[in-house]
Amino acid sequence: MSSKNIDWQNLGFSYIKTDLRYLSHWKDGAWDDGVLTEDNRVHISEGSTALHYGQQCFEGLKAYRQRDGSVALFRPDQNALRMQASCERLLMPPVPTEKFIDACVQVVRANLDYLPPYGTGGALYLRPFVVGVGDNLGVRTAPEFLFSVFCVPVGAYFKGGLTPANFVVSGYDRAAPHGTGAAKVGGNYAASLLPGYQAKERGFADAIYLDPETHTKIEEVGAANFFAITRDGRFVTPRSPSILPSITKYSLLHLAHERLGLEVEEGDVYIDRLDEYAEAGACGTAAVITPIGGIQHGDDFHVFYSETEVGPVTRRLYDELVGIQFGDVEAPAGWLVRVE
Ligand SMILES: Cc1ncc(COP(=O)(O)O)c(C=O)c1O
């Protein structure tokens, strides 16, 4: 137990109210300086575009207690850039990178008691978001916006070590071919609730989404990106304008090439050619790397490496990524931003 009475060993991924969160207001063309506040309720107009027209976006990133006792954020500049892209797609004012990182650093510093200790596998998850607010009725961009960042301590995704999970291909799409799939906006997640629920009802970890244009290629795995290792040892991950560009995925792509010496490729992963792959995984800030045991597609169940064991390349990628995040392995320049 900590001074906050948190049982670090049994943390999951659930809301816990922490001490302070950051809140900044945009009006008349500019963001204000922002403040830290104890109030975890957002007071907004009933006419807010975020409530009616889905004009909102969010991010997810983590701060890690390092082996040497310091605290670091993992690639927050990349989350800042992605949130700017999400804001631009929904006609919202982007939050400058410096303001975004400063807000994240302030929130971590203000909630250090909630940061899981090194060795527990947990981290402080940060949830930045921008919402359209202010009195409004018609379908148009909001007159005012809020940018907020709150944080929640979360546990290691895998308590008992890296274990594969099975997934099922959904007949639903999370995003349209030229829609908002590449933006981290609530509408994509609203569209994924029913397919995700149906997948879990059937005993699968989550739904796999195919490309919305042809329904022949893998795009996303629940709220994570997909990668696979070909039988001849290449790291392959789908390229598509309707996939959320995962920061974890691009980090793995870099590490697979630079540290593991693999050929890497962004390309098409056809659902009827899974035999080409020796291993597969889902990756993201929350999922870290989840090895994919098998994929159910219609009546077909395809097993990759094993339903119970993690493949050797997936294991090496996991060790490299998680090692960097916790300061056990040297990070590429600029990947870790120290908080204290
Ligand atoms: C739909 C979706 N795909 C992929 C990811 C993984 O992205 P990242 O690695 O940046 O967390 C996430 C999580 O943010 C997601 O929600």
The ligand as a Gaussian input file, in Angstrom:
#p B3LYP/6-31G(d) Opt

LIG

0 1
 C       -7.952000       2.719000     -32.100000
 C       -6.571000       2.710000     -31.544000
 N       -5.585000       2.196000     -32.285000
 C       -4.310000       2.169000     -31.826000
 C       -3.971000       2.662000     -30.574000
 C       -2.570000       2.618000     -30.105000
 O       -1.978000       3.884000     -30.160000
 P       -0.807000       4.287000     -29.205000
 O        0.297000       3.315000     -29.436000
 O       -0.404000       5.653000     -29.638000
 O       -1.327000       4.226000     -27.825000
 C       -4.985000       3.188000     -29.767000
 C       -4.669000       3.713000     -28.431000
 O       -4.326000       4.863000     -28.325000
 C       -6.306000       3.229000     -30.263000
 O       -7.284000       3.741000     -29.505000

